[in-house]
């Protein structure tokens, strides 16, 4: 049989009626003979060539390597093939074998998860099967965090116990204040948060016991309880104001507002509308499956480091302007645009590739981000209490133009969660630098759930991607005086 020097042809998804692909399959008759060791891919089986007629449905994918005419049949499960099943595809026995190249993991599933479901085309987000719309209407952040971490909504007594433990882990070691004091007055609060979360690992060496469920539970209480305190202390430090200690009689979001904004009053009474708005925003940000920061949490956690160090890494990933730092950048962008009638000129620059329209676009959502819809509604509730943020008109004009413009329509760029959150945060009195911090606090529950799921998944190992090496081949060292 002639060896065909053509690219690899994915011959047929054998689940569908094969007739339209059958002719191509018939061109190759050599059958791959492969052993089925783990290294070569568990699921790969040598296969006989398929025929066009009378093919029955099989959950496999047939691949033809046109470099040598070999044909491979790979199992399909959950609409996915295992990358390791490609490894046996090789010309010579000594070859490394086939890999898939996927920079930025655009089409790679790195795990099996039961936490969060997103359908980006339909604009659907669910935690453990519950829609984000229903949770934001009926749940609270502590309850949603419980759901995300435990898989089920808590009973009354479970919620009571959970809330008790979270509330009783809000205090931080006094020495953390000394770290904060070392930061410059204008230090970005995300930098302070990343550093102080990492520092928690030094206070809780028991956190290294990551395969002990009791230890994991304890660190979960601590992380969810202490993140708002670290964030609020960072904020107070930047203002040069004394730190406000947690008030265990307040709700999770109410206590956070207390630690941020309390001045001379003996007891802080949060405004109920703002307290609930913040609680809903926390629900909306609690998890978002395998985003950049969750991937950092899983990747760093896969080395079996303690959860505080992994959370510091995840917080750092969130800080970037393409991820959780986008809310800060949206506000800076709206300020730069300055007036509604400047929007068309700004959009022109975006289309010319000079700028990004911050708060627009998403790797997964190719439809309106369902969180953005809810945020937009809450914005008006907050404005009713705090006064209308004039930047909303600029934001609405950006959205109006973008949703009609061919550039955004063809690329399926819609507002994401960060587009309107900054307007709410600003109306509530937060400085822009605090915006990513307000994302990090609730996302902590999602990070821990992702981390724990990774740890308990028997298939997971230390994260270690491959590369395609295109650098120099072996060359001889050149002595310094011979170099040009
Ligand atoms: N403004 C203008 N053009 C954009 C934007 C934007 N915000 N986002 C994507 N595009 C263009 C991009 O240039 C590309 O154009 P072309 O095909 O001509 O090269 C096309 O749309 C496809 O974009 P992409 O770069 O393949 O998209 P991605 O999946 O790599 O990036 C993203 C996703 C969120 C990083 C990106 O949309 C972006 O930078 N948005 C602005 C930052 C932002 O709002 N981030 C918050 C995301 S939601 C919160 C979170 O969960 O992190």
Boltz pocket constraint, residues with backbone or C-beta under 6 A from the ligand:
constraints:
  - pocket:
      binder: B
      contacts: [[A, 288], [A, 291], [A, 321], [A, 322], [A, 323], [A, 324], [A, 326], [A, 350], [A, 355], [A, 356], [A, 357], [A, 358], [A, 359], [A, 360], [A, 361], [A, 362], [A, 363], [A, 364], [A, 411], [A, 413], [A, 416], [A, 417], [A, 418]]
      max_distance: 6.0
